[in-house]
Amino acid sequence: MTSGAAQHGYTYPNTSNDPDQVDVLRNRLGLRSHSRLSQAEYRSSRQRQIELRSGAGPVGNFDADHLKAIHRHLFSDIYEWAGHTRNERPVVDGRPVEPIGFLRKGETTFLPGSRLEMGLTEAFRPIRNPDTLHNATVKRFAAVAGQVLNELNYVHPFREGNGRAQEAFISELGRRYRHEVRFSVITRPRMIEASIAGIADPAGKAMRHLLEDAVDPARSTALAEIFAHLRQQGVEPLSLSIRTARPGETVSGKLAAVTARSGCVDTTHGMIVVPGHDVSSRNLTVGDTASLTVTSDFPGPPPDGTPLLSRKPQAEGFSRLASALTPASPPHSGSASTEWFERSVSPRGGKDTAPETDPLPRPPRSRRPSPGG
């Protein structure tokens, strides 16, 4: 993204036609290329994420101020404006920057800057009452947190770092209510799909199911096992759309991988992980084409000390979806999915923001009741 403002903006003046040096965000390190800035930003924010996971980050009431504090914690080593929303005028390189009112990516238009405060109020409405998630089940937590995450994505409050700040916020919310949120098993394509769906329907099932997969220990363990198998076969799972099947769902496709706890079916809609019992009861092996209805639950995670992989992966059985991929080596951190999401929804250097004036008002999205448990 880049600001179209003629005044002092978030990016350095362009002095080169090299795409790597166009619309580079002003930063404390004085780096003038996207590649070098991205590397420095990743190293710094990754360390800050480790601090957050260890409980050394900012505390708050899970409101706008708390989100800003998390963003500041993640990015203050790189950006002067860290913790400031895009409707503000923080001082950067000695001068206030112009607010960003109009923000879009592709066909997605985010909330105008003039309505940002209203949007944040709406985003945090489902968790305004601290008792809302007290003793919440996985499904209840995923439903409420999913709506918050969708609303925050639509607001897109910061110039950069929205995905990582939102991920950290939801992880902290999970910690507060004793739910571990494992974003490491959420892939880039799936996060993008759920985020796009959530723009139109904040309480929709796509983000809710995504968070169920990240929070439910049985589902996240099944995904982690399949990820490990795929990597042993030279395929980077974070590049694929992979999810777990829901009870009663019929899954049709080619069996691509099997572990002791689950099987992975390559379908026309991405890879879907099914409980192992539904595979073994049909005597299916890797490479078989089948249509099966999920009737079982995913087994719980193994006790401490149990190896993640109970048997060697079977190498054959990949269709066009997986075989077309070359082995990749991105950082396998818990932030990988949202780091890619950030580049996809709000990439640096893409010309998809307009001047700071708001566009003509569009009809507000219809508001649906807060999700239930």
CORTARA-V423599 format. One record per pair of residues at least 12 apart in sequence whose ideal C-beta (glycine too) atoms are under 10 Angstrom apart, sorted by the first residue. I is the first residue (numbers start at 1). J is the second residue. Records with the same first field share a line. If there is no record, write none. Layout:
I->J + J
This chain:
1->23 + 25 + 86 + 100 + 103 + 104 + 105 + 110 + 156 + 159 + 160 + 345 + 346 + 347 + 348 + 349 + 350 + 351 + 352 + 353
2->14 + 22 + 23 + 24 + 25 + 100 + 159 + 347 + 348 + 349 + 350 + 351 + 352 + 353
3->23 + 25 + 86 + 97 + 98 + 99 + 100 + 101 + 102 + 103 + 159 + 351 + 353 + 354 + 355 + 356
4->98 + 100 + 102 + 351 + 352 + 353 + 354 + 355 + 356 + 357
5->97 + 98 + 99 + 100 + 101 + 353 + 354 + 355 + 356 + 357
6->98 + 355 + 356
7->95 + 96 + 97 + 98 + 355 + 356
8->26 + 89 + 91 + 92 + 93 + 94 + 95 + 96 + 97 + 98
9->23 + 25 + 26 + 92 + 95 + 97 + 98 + 99 + 100 + 159 + 356
10->23 + 24 + 25 + 26 + 27 + 79 + 81 + 86 + 90 + 92 + 97 + 98 + 100 + 159 + 160 + 353
11->23 + 24 + 25 + 26 + 92 + 97 + 159 + 348 + 349
12->24 + 25 + 26 + 27 + 30 + 31 + 32 + 93
15->32
16->32 + 33
18->32 + 33 + 34
19->33 + 34 + 349
20->32 + 33 + 34 + 35 + 36 + 37 + 38 + 348 + 349
21->33 + 34 + 35 + 36 + 349
22->34 + 348 + 349 + 351
23->348 + 349 + 350 + 351 + 353
24->36 + 37 + 348 + 349
25->37 + 41 + 78 + 79 + 81 + 92 + 159 + 160 + 348 + 349
26->79 + 80 + 81 + 92 + 93 + 97
27->40 + 41 + 75 + 77 + 78 + 79 + 80 + 81 + 92 + 93 + 160
28->40 + 44 + 75 + 76 + 77 + 78 + 79 + 80 + 82 + 92 + 93
29->41 + 44 + 77 + 78 + 79
30->93
31->78
34->347 + 348 + 349
37->78 + 79 + 160 + 348
38->339 + 343 + 348
40->77 + 78
41->74 + 75 + 77 + 78 + 79 + 160 + 161 + 164 + 339 + 348
42->78 + 164 + 331 + 333 + 335 + 339
43->77 + 78
44->74 + 75 + 76 + 77 + 78 + 79
45->73 + 74 + 75 + 77 + 78 + 82 + 161 + 164 + 165 + 168 + 333 + 335 + 339
46->74 + 164 + 331 + 333 + 334 + 335 + 339
47->74 + 77
48->70 + 72 + 73 + 74 + 75 + 76 + 77 + 78 + 164 + 168 + 335
49->70 + 73 + 74 + 164 + 167 + 168 + 171 + 333 + 334 + 335
50->333 + 334 + 335
51->73 + 74
52->70 + 73 + 74 + 167 + 168 + 169 + 171 + 172 + 175
53->168 + 171 + 172 + 175 + 180 + 334
55->172 + 175
56->73
57->69 + 70 + 73 + 74 + 168 + 171 + 172
58->70 + 71 + 72 + 73 + 83 + 168 + 172
59->172 + 176
60->169 + 172
61->124 + 127 + 128 + 130
62->124 + 127 + 128 + 130 + 133 + 148 + 169 + 170 + 172 + 173 + 176 + 177
63->120 + 121 + 123 + 124 + 127 + 128
64->85 + 116 + 117 + 119 + 120 + 121 + 123 + 124 + 152 + 155 + 157
65->83 + 120
66->124 + 169 + 172 + 173
67->83 + 85 + 120 + 123 + 124 + 148 + 152 + 155 + 157 + 158 + 162 + 165 + 166 + 168 + 169 + 172
68->82 + 83 + 84 + 85 + 88 + 120 + 157 + 158 + 165
69->83 + 165 + 169
70->83 + 161 + 164 + 165 + 166 + 167 + 168 + 169 + 171 + 172
71->83 + 84 + 85 + 157 + 158 + 160 + 161 + 162 + 164 + 165 + 166 + 168 + 169
72->84 + 165
73->165 + 168
74->161 + 164 + 165 + 167 + 168 + 335
75->158 + 159 + 160 + 161 + 164 + 165
78->160 + 161
79->92 + 158 + 159 + 160 + 161
80->92 + 93 + 94 + 97
81->96 + 97 + 158 + 159 + 160
82->158 + 159 + 160 + 161 + 165
83->158 + 165
84->97 + 99 + 157 + 158 + 159
85->99 + 100 + 113 + 116 + 117 + 119 + 120 + 155 + 156 + 157 + 158 + 159
86->98 + 99 + 100 + 101 + 103 + 110 + 111 + 113 + 116 + 155 + 156 + 157 + 158 + 159 + 160 + 162 + 353 + 356
87->99 + 100 + 101 + 111 + 112 + 113 + 114 + 115 + 116 + 117 + 119 + 157 + 356
88->100 + 113 + 116 + 157 + 159
90->159
92->159
97->159 + 356
98->355 + 356
99->113 + 114 + 116 + 159 + 356 + 357
100->112 + 113 + 116 + 156 + 158 + 159 + 353 + 354 + 355 + 356
101->113 + 114 + 115 + 116 + 353 + 354 + 355 + 356 + 357 + 358 + 359
102->114 + 352 + 353 + 354 + 355 + 356 + 357 + 358 + 359
103->116 + 155 + 156 + 157 + 159 + 162 + 346 + 352 + 353 + 354 + 359
104->156 + 346 + 352 + 353 + 354 + 359
105->156 + 196 + 344 + 345 + 346 + 347 + 350 + 352 + 353
106->196 + 344 + 345 + 350 + 352
107->196 + 199
108->153 + 154 + 156 + 195 + 196 + 199 + 200 + 345 + 346 + 352
109->154 + 156 + 199 + 352 + 354 + 359 + 362
110->153 + 154 + 155 + 156 + 157 + 162 + 199 + 345 + 346 + 353
111->123 + 151 + 153 + 154 + 155 + 156 + 157 + 358 + 364 + 365
112->357 + 358 + 359 + 360 + 361 + 362
113->155 + 156 + 157 + 356 + 357 + 358
114->356 + 357 + 358 + 361
115->155 + 358 + 361 + 364
116->155 + 156 + 157
117->155 + 157
118->155 + 364
119->151 + 152 + 154 + 155 + 156 + 157
120->151 + 152 + 155 + 157
121->151 + 155
122->151 + 154 + 155 + 202 + 364 + 365 + 367
123->147 + 148 + 149 + 150 + 151 + 152 + 153 + 154 + 155 + 157 + 166 + 202
124->148 + 151 + 152 + 169
125->147 + 148 + 151 + 367 + 370
126->143 + 144 + 145 + 146 + 147 + 148 + 151 + 202 + 203 + 369 + 370 + 371
127->144 + 145 + 147 + 148 + 173 + 176 + 177 + 370
130->176 + 177
132->144 + 177 + 370 + 373
133->145 + 173 + 174 + 176 + 177 + 178 + 179 + 373
134->177
135->177 + 178
136->174 + 177 + 178 + 179 + 215 + 373
137->179 + 215 + 216 + 373
138->179 + 211 + 212 + 213 + 214 + 215 + 216 + 217 + 218 + 219 + 373
139->208 + 209 + 211 + 212 + 215 + 216 + 371 + 372 + 373
140->177 + 179 + 371 + 372 + 373
141->170 + 173 + 174 + 177 + 178 + 179 + 181 + 208 + 211 + 212 + 215 + 216 + 373
142->174 + 179 + 181 + 207 + 208 + 209 + 210 + 211 + 212 + 213 + 214 + 215 + 216 + 371 + 373
143->203 + 205 + 207 + 208 + 209 + 211 + 212 + 370 + 371 + 372 + 373
144->173 + 177 + 203 + 208 + 211 + 370 + 371 + 372 + 373
145->169 + 170 + 171 + 173 + 174 + 177 + 179 + 181 + 207 + 208 + 211 + 214 + 215 + 371
146->170 + 194 + 198 + 202 + 203 + 204 + 205 + 206 + 207 + 208 + 209 + 210 + 211 + 212 + 371
147->198 + 201 + 202 + 203 + 204 + 207 + 208 + 211 + 368 + 369 + 370 + 371
148->166 + 169 + 170 + 173 + 202 + 207 + 211 + 370 + 371
149->163 + 166 + 167 + 169 + 170 + 173 + 191 + 194 + 195 + 198 + 202 + 207 + 208 + 210 + 211
150->166 + 194 + 195 + 197 + 198 + 199 + 200 + 201 + 202 + 203 + 204 + 206 + 207 + 208
151->166 + 198 + 199 + 202 + 203 + 365 + 367
152->165 + 166 + 169 + 170 + 198 + 202
153->166 + 191 + 194 + 195 + 196 + 198 + 199 + 202 + 207 + 341 + 345 + 346
154->195 + 198 + 199 + 200 + 202 + 365
156->345 + 346
158->346
159->346 + 353
160->342 + 346 + 347 + 348
161->338 + 339 + 342 + 346
162->338 + 341 + 342 + 345 + 346
163->183 + 191 + 195 + 335 + 337 + 338 + 339 + 340 + 341 + 342 + 343 + 344 + 345 + 346
164->183 + 335 + 338 + 339 + 341 + 342
165->338 + 342
166->195 + 338 + 341 + 342
167->181 + 183 + 186 + 191 + 214 + 334 + 335 + 337 + 338 + 339 + 341 + 342
168->181 + 183 + 334 + 335 + 338
170->183 + 211 + 214 + 215 + 338
171->183 + 214 + 334 + 335
174->211 + 214 + 215
179->211 + 214 + 215 + 216 + 217
180->214 + 215 + 217 + 220
181->211 + 214 + 215 + 220 + 334
182->213 + 214 + 215 + 216 + 217 + 219 + 220 + 221 + 223 + 224 + 334
183->210 + 211 + 214 + 220 + 333 + 334 + 335 + 336 + 337 + 338 + 341
184->214 + 220 + 223 + 224 + 227 + 238 + 332 + 333 + 334 + 335 + 336 + 337
185->210 + 213 + 214 + 219 + 220 + 221 + 222 + 223 + 224 + 225 + 226 + 227 + 237 + 238 + 242 + 243 + 244 + 273 + 334 + 337
186->210 + 211 + 213 + 214 + 220 + 223 + 238 + 242 + 243 + 334 + 336 + 337 + 338 + 341
187->210 + 223 + 227 + 236 + 237 + 238 + 239 + 240 + 241 + 242 + 243 + 270 + 271 + 336 + 337 + 340 + 341
188->236 + 237 + 238 + 239 + 240 + 241 + 330 + 336 + 337 + 338 + 339 + 340 + 341 + 343 + 344
189->238 + 239 + 240 + 241 + 242 + 270 + 337 + 340 + 341 + 344
190->206 + 209 + 210 + 213 + 238 + 240 + 241 + 242 + 243 + 270 + 271 + 337 + 341
191->206 + 207 + 210 + 238 + 241 + 336 + 337 + 338 + 340 + 341 + 342 + 344 + 345
192->241 + 337 + 340 + 341 + 344 + 345
193->206 + 207 + 210 + 241 + 243 + 269 + 270
194->206 + 207 + 208 + 209 + 210 + 211 + 243 + 341
195->207 + 210 + 338 + 341 + 344 + 345
196->344 + 345
197->210
198->210
199->345 + 365
200->365 + 366
201->365 + 366 + 368
202->365 + 366 + 367 + 368 + 370 + 371
203->367 + 368 + 369 + 370 + 371 + 372
204->368 + 371
205->246 + 371
206->243
207->371
208->371
209->243 + 244 + 246
210->243 + 337
212->243 + 244 + 246
213->242 + 243 + 244 + 273
214->334 + 337
216->244 + 298 + 300 + 301
217->298 + 300 + 301
218->244 + 261 + 262 + 275 + 297 + 298 + 299 + 300 + 301
219->243 + 244 + 245 + 262 + 273 + 275 + 297 + 298 + 301
220->244 + 298 + 301
221->259 + 261 + 262 + 298 + 299 + 300 + 301 + 302 + 308
222->244 + 245 + 259 + 261 + 262 + 263 + 264 + 273 + 274 + 275 + 276 + 298 + 299 + 301
223->237 + 242 + 243 + 244 + 262 + 264 + 271 + 273 + 298
224->237 + 259 + 301 + 308 + 309
225->257 + 258 + 259 + 260 + 261 + 262 + 264 + 273 + 276 + 301 + 302 + 308 + 309 + 310 + 313
226->242 + 244 + 256 + 257 + 258 + 259 + 261 + 262 + 263 + 264 + 271 + 273 + 313
227->240 + 242 + 257 + 264 + 273 + 308 + 332
228->257 + 259 + 308 + 309 + 313
229->256 + 257 + 258 + 259 + 262 + 264 + 286 + 308 + 309 + 311 + 312 + 313 + 314 + 315
230->242 + 256 + 257 + 264 + 271 + 313 + 318 + 322 + 325
231->313 + 327 + 328 + 329 + 332
232->257 + 309 + 312 + 313 + 315
233->256 + 257 + 313 + 314 + 315 + 316 + 317 + 318 + 322 + 327
234->315 + 318 + 322 + 323 + 325 + 326 + 327 + 328
235->256 + 257 + 271 + 318 + 321 + 322 + 323 + 324 + 325 + 326 + 327 + 328
236->322 + 325 + 326 + 327 + 328 + 329 + 330 + 332 + 336
237->257 + 264 + 271 + 322 + 325 + 328 + 332
238->328 + 330 + 331 + 332 + 336 + 337 + 339 + 340
239->322 + 325 + 326 + 328 + 330 + 340
240->264 + 266 + 270 + 271 + 321 + 322 + 325
241->267 + 269 + 270 + 271 + 272 + 321
242->264 + 266 + 270 + 271 + 272 + 273
243->269 + 270 + 271 + 272 + 273
244->262 + 264 + 272 + 273 + 274 + 275 + 294 + 298
245->262 + 263 + 265 + 267 + 272 + 273 + 274 + 275 + 278 + 292 + 293 + 294 + 296 + 298
246->272 + 294
247->275 + 293 + 294 + 295 + 296 + 297
248->293 + 294 + 295
249->272 + 274 + 292 + 293 + 294
250->291 + 292 + 293 + 294
251->263 + 265 + 267 + 269 + 272 + 273 + 274 + 278 + 290 + 291 + 292 + 293 + 294
252->265 + 267 + 268 + 269 + 272 + 289 + 290 + 291 + 292 + 293
253->265 + 266 + 267 + 268 + 269 + 270 + 271 + 272 + 288 + 289 + 290 + 291 + 292 + 319 + 321
254->266 + 267 + 271 + 286 + 287 + 288 + 289 + 290 + 317 + 318 + 319 + 320 + 321 + 322
255->274 + 279 + 282 + 284 + 285 + 286 + 287 + 288 + 289 + 290 + 292 + 314 + 317
256->271 + 272 + 286 + 287 + 314 + 316 + 317 + 318 + 319 + 321 + 322 + 323
257->271 + 273 + 286 + 313 + 314 + 315 + 317 + 318 + 322
258->276 + 279 + 280 + 284 + 285 + 286 + 288 + 311 + 313 + 314 + 317
259->273 + 276 + 279 + 308 + 309 + 310 + 311 + 313 + 314
260->276 + 280 + 299 + 302 + 307 + 308 + 309 + 310 + 311
261->273 + 275 + 276 + 277 + 279 + 298 + 299 + 300 + 301 + 302 + 308 + 310
262->274 + 275 + 276 + 277 + 278 + 279 + 296 + 298 + 299
263->275 + 276 + 277 + 278 + 279 + 280 + 282 + 284 + 285 + 286 + 288 + 290 + 292
264->279 + 286 + 317 + 322
265->278 + 279 + 284 + 288 + 289 + 290 + 291 + 292
266->289 + 317 + 318 + 319 + 320 + 321 + 322 + 323
267->291 + 319 + 321
268->319 + 321
270->321
271->319 + 321 + 322
272->294
273->298
274->292 + 293 + 294 + 295 + 296 + 298
275->292 + 294 + 295 + 296 + 297 + 298 + 299
276->296 + 298 + 299
277->294 + 295 + 296 + 297 + 298 + 299
278->290 + 292 + 293 + 294 + 295 + 296 + 297 + 298
279->292 + 296
280->296
281->295 + 296
285->314 + 316 + 317
286->313 + 314 + 315 + 316 + 317 + 318
287->314 + 316 + 317 + 318 + 319
288->317
289->317 + 319
